[in-house]
Amino acid sequence: MNTVFGNVLTPTIKKAGHAMIRSKVLTGVSVSAVVGVLAVMSTGSATAADPGKAPGGNFDLSVWQLQEPVGSPGSPTTIPSSRLQGANGYQDAYFYTDTRDGAMTFWAPEKGVTTPNSNYARSELREMNRSGSAADWSLGGSHKLNATLRVVSVTKNVCVGQIHLGSGGSSTKPLVELYYRSSGDIVLGTENSPAGGQTLHTVGNVSVGKTWTYTIAVSGGNTIDLTVNGSTTHYAIPSSFFSYKQYFKAGSYNQSSSDSTTNGARVGFYGLTVSHSG
């Protein structure tokens, strides 16, 4: 059975190669090229993104909850899916619709509330099931997170997409994290084991403010497939992760910290879909 959740404002693509096998790389385009494009709903219908609506009016947020960089120490505020959905759904200074182009925008300052296992603040979506329970899927089958986005500003480095470990063990690590650096480099971090340690792979470069696409996927129960702007790479999943279930995350997970509330990472999404099959 195939399930697809979310909205797309521009086409997504696929990937190839753990040994950094490359196909055609598309040049990033300016945000002006994105304004007015269609948001393709999970039903297959198309509606124009409305800058006057909350993110839930333009994106299917029924399969996400939001974690923000505010709250009490070690316990960031979480906004449930029920509050995110709809044209009048939740938005604030950390999660909002850009009134210029309809982008679902995430702002994570360098100074903010963090989770117990991180030193960095985030404004980030966590995958959920439509029932309201936390998504927690096995590696078997096919699982894809597709996004069209631009990094509006970033101090040093920001994580814009993840596959994170769920149940199945005690580790709180990600399986993979996709980073965007202030240099424009797009870097995939693959975790070496549930105990930690990350191997970095540079997979592209797009100037700050330009739009780009990614697909983070799992196939065959043992392979990460990454596509960035049409360039596809594959990465073997170490067997130490096989006992764990997984879930997707997307947004602005800033990778630098300071006492500044004005420095940080602002990321706008023009498309965000999740699909599972098998």
Sequence and secondary structure as in RCSB ss.txt:
>XXXX:A:sequence
MNTVFGNVLTPTIKKAGHAMIRSKVLTGVSVSAVVGVLAVMSTGSATAADPGKAPGGNFDLSVWQLQEPVGSPGS
PTTIPSSRLQGANGYQDAYFYTDTRDGAMTFWAPEKGVTTPNSNYARSELREMNRSGSAADWSLGGSHKLNATLR
VVSVTKNVCVGQIHLGSGGSSTKPLVELYYRSSGDIVLGTENSPAGGQTLHTVGNVSVGKTWTYTIAVSGGNTID
LTVNGSTTHYAIPSSFFSYKQYFKAGSYNQSSSDSTTNGARVGFYGLTVSHSG
>XXXX:A:secstr
 EEEEEEBSS       TT         EEGGGTTT EEE TTS EEE  TTS HHHHS  TTEEEEEEEEETTE
EEEE HHHH STT   BTTEEE TTT  EEEEEESSS   TT SS EEEEEEB TTSSB  B SSSEEEEEEEEE
EEEESSEEEEEEEEE SSSS   EEEEEEEETTSEEEEEEESSTT  EEEEEEEE  TTEEEEEEEEEETTTEEE
EEETTEEEEEE  GGGTT  EEEEEEEEE    S SS EEEEEEEEEEEEEE 
